[in-house]
């Protein structure tokens, strides 16, 4: 059976997350339904990451095995047509044929996330549910300085959701940058893998620094506490984007 790799963009607002669930529509269900309408095949998608309800993706990666050897362009155009007809908030950006040993999740070497904060006094309209609205001016430079302390291999229990299913809280963080572009404060982070709610926990705690409620050293102290109660408020899901996934052998 030929295997395909898909690069997918989606607005997570109307979905209860990536993974198929009983309590509402999911990105996975919408895609698998589109496949069924396209080729009549019941399929199971493998994904690079399972985003939560309301979280978006600029470049989610999935793989799928199909019975028929379709052209990549046919798959992309057909799926997008079915997704549009169903009024789903999902777009197939690219389709490529890959070898059987490619796995969207287990072949991934690094995942990248973006967290967007709209830092202005007026309420949001066009960016509603696309960014976290923070009205008080943020000191993005202090946020960036604080963030650099967390780069490396540490026990990130403080920034881990209580329902996280990872075997260990120890992760290696490769990047955690904070920058400003006009009214937008952007947090960009990279790691081979993340704990559940780790990025949103980082974002909420960094905003505490940006608002002057925490000193940069307080973020390090929170990490060292290895205690979920030491974490700042968890940032809302709608500012978070899965922005990319790296693999050893790009197709």
N, C-alpha and C positions, 0 to 999 in steps of 0.2 A: 504494500500500500504506500503510495507516495505521501511524503510528509511535507507540510508547508509551514512557513513562518509568516505570521501576520503582524504588522505594526498598526496599532489602533489608537485612535484619539476619541475621547469621550468626555461629555459633560456629566459629572456624577450626580447632579442635583436631583433628577427624578428617580434615582435608583437607590435601593437599600444596600448597595455594595456590589462588589464584583461577583462573589460566589453565589451560586444558586441557593435560594432559601424559600421557605414556605410563606413568608410574611410579606412578599411583594416582588416587584420586578427587579431583576438584576442585570448587570451588563452581560454576564455569562449566559443567562437564559435568553436574552435578546439576540445574542450572536448565534447561539445554537439553534434557535428558532429560524433565523435567517438562513443558516446552512440547510436546515431541513426543507425549507421552501425552495432553496436553490437546487439541491441535488437529491433530495428525498432521503438523505442519510441521517440516522441518529448518530451524533458525534459527541465526543467529550473533549473540551478544550483544556490544554495545559497553559498556565499563565505564569509570567515572571513574578507577579505579586498580586496579592488579594487586597484591593483597596476597600476601605470602609465606605459606609453610606455617605454620600455627599462629596467624596473625594474624586478629583478629576484625573485624567491622563492625557499627556501630550504624546506619549510614545509607549504605550503598553505593548508588550510582546507576548504572543501566544503561539502555540503550535497545534496542528491538527493533522490527523491521518485521514485521507479520503480513499474511497474504493477506486474511483476513476482518476486518470491522469489528466487533470484539467490544466489549461494554461493559467499562469498567474494573473494575467490581465482579465481573463474571464471570471475568475473567482472574485477579484476585487470589484469589478463593475457589477456583477450580479448581486453580491452581498450588499453593496452600497444601495443598489436599487431597492432591494427588499427592506433594508433598514429605513430608508427614506419613506417608503410606502407605509411602514408601520409607525412612522413618526418617532423613531428612536433617536436619541441624542448621541449617536455613535457614527464614526467614519473610519473606513478601512483605508489607511494611507498607503500601504504597500503590502504586496504578497510575493514571497520568494519560495522556491522549492529548496529544501534542505535535505541533508542526509538523515538516516534513521536514528542516529545517535544524538541529534540535536534535541535538547529539552529546554523549553523556555524558562523553566524554573531552575533546574539543576545545572544547566550549562552557563548560567549567568555568572559573570565575574565581578560586576559592580552595578549597583542600582543608584540612580540619581533622583533626588526629589527637590522640588521648588515649593517654598511657602511664600505666598504673596499677602502683604499687608497694605491696605490703602489707608494712608496716614493723613487725614484731613478732617476739618470740622464739618463740612456739609455731608449729609447722608448719601449713601450710594444709590445709584440707579442702574446704569449700564453694568457696573461691576458687582451688583447685588448677587450673592451666592457664588461669586468668582474670587473674592478676596475677603480678608478679615478687616472690618472697619475699626480702626483705632483713632479716636479723635485727638487725644493729647499728643503733642509733638514727641516723637521718639528720637533718642540719641543713638542713631544707627552705628556710630563709631564705637561707642561704649559696648554696644551689643556685639560688634565684630571682635573687639578685644576679648570680651568674656568668652565668646564662642571658641576662640583658638585654644583655650585651655583644655577643651574636651577632645581635641584631635589626638588619636592614638587608640590603644587597646585598653579598655577599662570595663569594670562592672557597672553597667548602666541601669541597675535595678530601680533607681530613683525615677528614671524616665521610661519605665516599662508599665504597661497596663496590667492590672491585676489578673485579667483573663488571658494574658499572653501565653501562647503554647510553645514558645521557644525552649529548647532544652537547657540553655544557659543564658544568663544576662550579660555575658562578656561578649563584646563586639569591638571590632576595629573600625573607628571612624576616620575616613580619609580626608573629608572636607566638611567644613561648617563655616560658610562665609555669609556675612551680612552686608548688604549694600543698599544705597538709595538711588532711585531714578525718579526725580520729581517727587510726587506724593506717594510713590510706591517704595516700600521697604521690602526687599527680597532676601529670603534666607535660602541658600543653596547648600545641599549636603549630599555626600556620596559615601557609600559603604558597600561591601559585598552583600550584606543583609542587615535588616533593621528589626528591632523589637516592635511589638504591637504598640502603636501610639507614640513611638520614640520621637519621630520628627515633630509631631504636634506638641509633645511635651517640651521638646527643645524650644519650639517657637513661643509657647506660652511663658516659659521661664525667661527667655531672652527679652520678651516684651517687658517683663518686670525690671530687667536691667535698663532697657530703653526709657522707661518711665521714671527712672531714678529711685524705684522702691528697693531694688537690689544693687549692691556694688558688684563689679565684675567678679570679685573674689567669692561673692555669695553663690554664684552659679557653680563654681568649683566645690564649694562646701556642700552644696546640695547633692552633687554627684558623689562626693566622698561619703555622704551619709548612708548611701545604699538603702534608702527608705523612701517609698512612694509618697509619704506624707511631706517630704522635703521638697517635692516638685512644685513649681508654680502652677497656675491654672492651665489646664490643657487647652490649646488653641482649637477653635472650631474646625470642622473638616473641610469646609468649602474654600479655604485658602490653600489647600494642599494639592499638589500635582505630581504624579509620577512622570518625570520629565525624560527619562531615558534608561536604557539597560545596555551594559557592555558585555560582549562575548569575545572569546579568544580568536575566533575565526569569522570575522564579518563576511557576510555573503555578498 
